[in-house]
Amino acid sequence: MTSGQPSAPLTIPPQRDPLLGVALLGIAAVYVRALAFTPIEARQGAAQKIMYVHATSAFIALYVAFVLMAIASALYLWLKDEKLDRVAESAAEVGLCFTTVVLATGPIWGKTIWGAWWTWDARLTATLFLWFIIIAYLLLRGAVEERGRRARYSAVLGILASFLVPFIHLSVYLFRTLHPMPILLKPSAPSLPNEMLVTFLFSFAAFTLLFIALLRARYRMATLRDYLADREQERA
Amino acid sequence: MTDVAASPPGMLAAAWLVARKDLAIEFRTRTAFLSALVFALLGVTIFYFAWDATAVAASDLAPGVLWVIFTFAGLLGLQRSFGSELADRAVDGLLGAPISRESIYLGKALANLVFVSGILAVTIPAVVLFYNLPFGTGIAALAGIAALAAVGLVAVGTLFSAMAVNTRMAELLLPMLSLPFFVPVVMAAAQSSARLMAGRPVAEAWPWLRILVAFDIVFVTACTLAFPFTLDE
């Protein structure tokens, strides 16, 4: 705070995203519905209710966050637009949260149903390595100073990671597999009772909203950070 | 012959020149190769004591040990691949040369391939010796698997070496970036070599070999195309 150059104070109005509120309310409502108004699964008992967190988070982490990161990375290398880099960065970080939820809820469910916390099944292993790669991705971002270089490096890693996950899945699949096959996304009709299906889809909508809200918040933070960095550079 | 000197070399010829440069540096110092080699041999011996030899047969242990050691020793070599270009910004000389970026990558990868193959050429006999494997069974097939695994490992590792060297924690970041990518390679190599070393028919190892070949094709292509983005203009 010594003789710094006087400059206009920077004020950033706090932004309250109504979507975040809606998403959190939705998740609360999903749980009320799941616990009180959805029938208990005959063979698994109450343990099955963790599905409404586990399977939805897994779907969002793998097929929304990770795919978004890979696509934004590829588009960045093509168009060189910083916004795409920020999208990839935000998707990776929010995706990490969702993947962590998957890895945390999975063992709880698995211990009750399979009798083991962990098994080296194709999906579990692929998810675990996805988690490792996203962490490596974020660490790589933290380890590169220069912004353009950081964006290029992380885009390269983002694209290669999207090639890797199918390979890991395939190799562990050859090993052995225990995780149930998809019950919702399959060619024939979903094999969930109607009430459970409604709760599941409701949960899916609520978690998707949460993902979008968190992604927006994280994207905004990245934009502000880059803006501040530019401002600092101009003053120097 | 004078025409060749005047015009820039083709992609593969340029890659060969880059590889020859790296190998000449390595051959004259030999520090990285010898360190990686001693590291691999130490690993082979330490792993032997990490398991109860009366509970697990040495021949069941051997394939896993071989591929884990190979991965870590390979990382030591990959670290040096672009690390050697840092001093006096030697990389500028490479970038200024009238050769394509892809040929720089292929040359670097080729030099690394020779490096890890050299390590394997000593480590495989060492594993056969220390773990008392029946010598001769499937050695040729094992060499083939080793070659396929080395290509995949080097393809990814060379690219990440180019990236990691420009970061704040290069030594730590290279393993963190590379190891998840080595998982399918190590798994497929260990599974297929375990089957071949146990005298099983090749057909049983075939699905794993297909994964190795597919990995090599996908990642050699992808990494060659991605490499120019890791260089500063």
Boltz contact constraints between the chains, C-beta under 6 A:
constraints:
  - contact:
      token1: [A, 77]
      token2: [B, 229]
      max_distance: 6.0
  - contact:
      token1: [A, 129]
      token2: [B, 180]
      max_distance: 6.0
  - contact:
      token1: [A, 132]
      token2: [B, 180]
      max_distance: 6.0
  - contact:
      token1: [A, 133]
      token2: [B, 180]
      max_distance: 6.0
  - contact:
      token1: [A, 136]
      token2: [B, 176]
      max_distance: 6.0
  - contact:
      token1: [A, 136]
      token2: [B, 177]
      max_distance: 6.0
  - contact:
      token1: [A, 143]
      token2: [B, 167]
      max_distance: 6.0
  - contact:
      token1: [A, 143]
      token2: [B, 168]
      max_distance: 6.0
  - contact:
      token1: [A, 143]
      token2: [B, 169]
      max_distance: 6.0
  - contact:
      token1: [A, 143]
      token2: [B, 173]
      max_distance: 6.0
  - contact:
      token1: [A, 144]
      token2: [B, 167]
      max_distance: 6.0
  - contact:
      token1: [A, 152]
      token2: [B, 229]
      max_distance: 6.0
  - contact:
      token1: [A, 153]
      token2: [B, 163]
      max_distance: 6.0
  - contact:
      token1: [A, 156]
      token2: [B, 226]
      max_distance: 6.0
  - contact:
      token1: [A, 156]
      token2: [B, 229]
      max_distance: 6.0
  - contact:
      token1: [A, 163]
      token2: [B, 218]
      max_distance: 6.0
  - contact:
      token1: [A, 163]
      token2: [B, 222]
      max_distance: 6.0
  - contact:
      token1: [A, 164]
      token2: [B, 181]
      max_distance: 6.0
  - contact:
      token1: [A, 167]
      token2: [B, 184]
      max_distance: 6.0
  - contact:
      token1: [A, 167]
      token2: [B, 215]
      max_distance: 6.0
  - contact:
      token1: [A, 168]
      token2: [B, 183]
      max_distance: 6.0
  - contact:
      token1: [A, 168]
      token2: [B, 184]
      max_distance: 6.0
  - contact:
      token1: [A, 171]
      token2: [B, 184]
      max_distance: 6.0
  - contact:
      token1: [A, 171]
      token2: [B, 187]
      max_distance: 6.0
  - contact:
      token1: [A, 171]
      token2: [B, 188]
      max_distance: 6.0
  - contact:
      token1: [A, 171]
      token2: [B, 211]
      max_distance: 6.0
  - contact:
      token1: [A, 174]
      token2: [B, 207]
      max_distance: 6.0
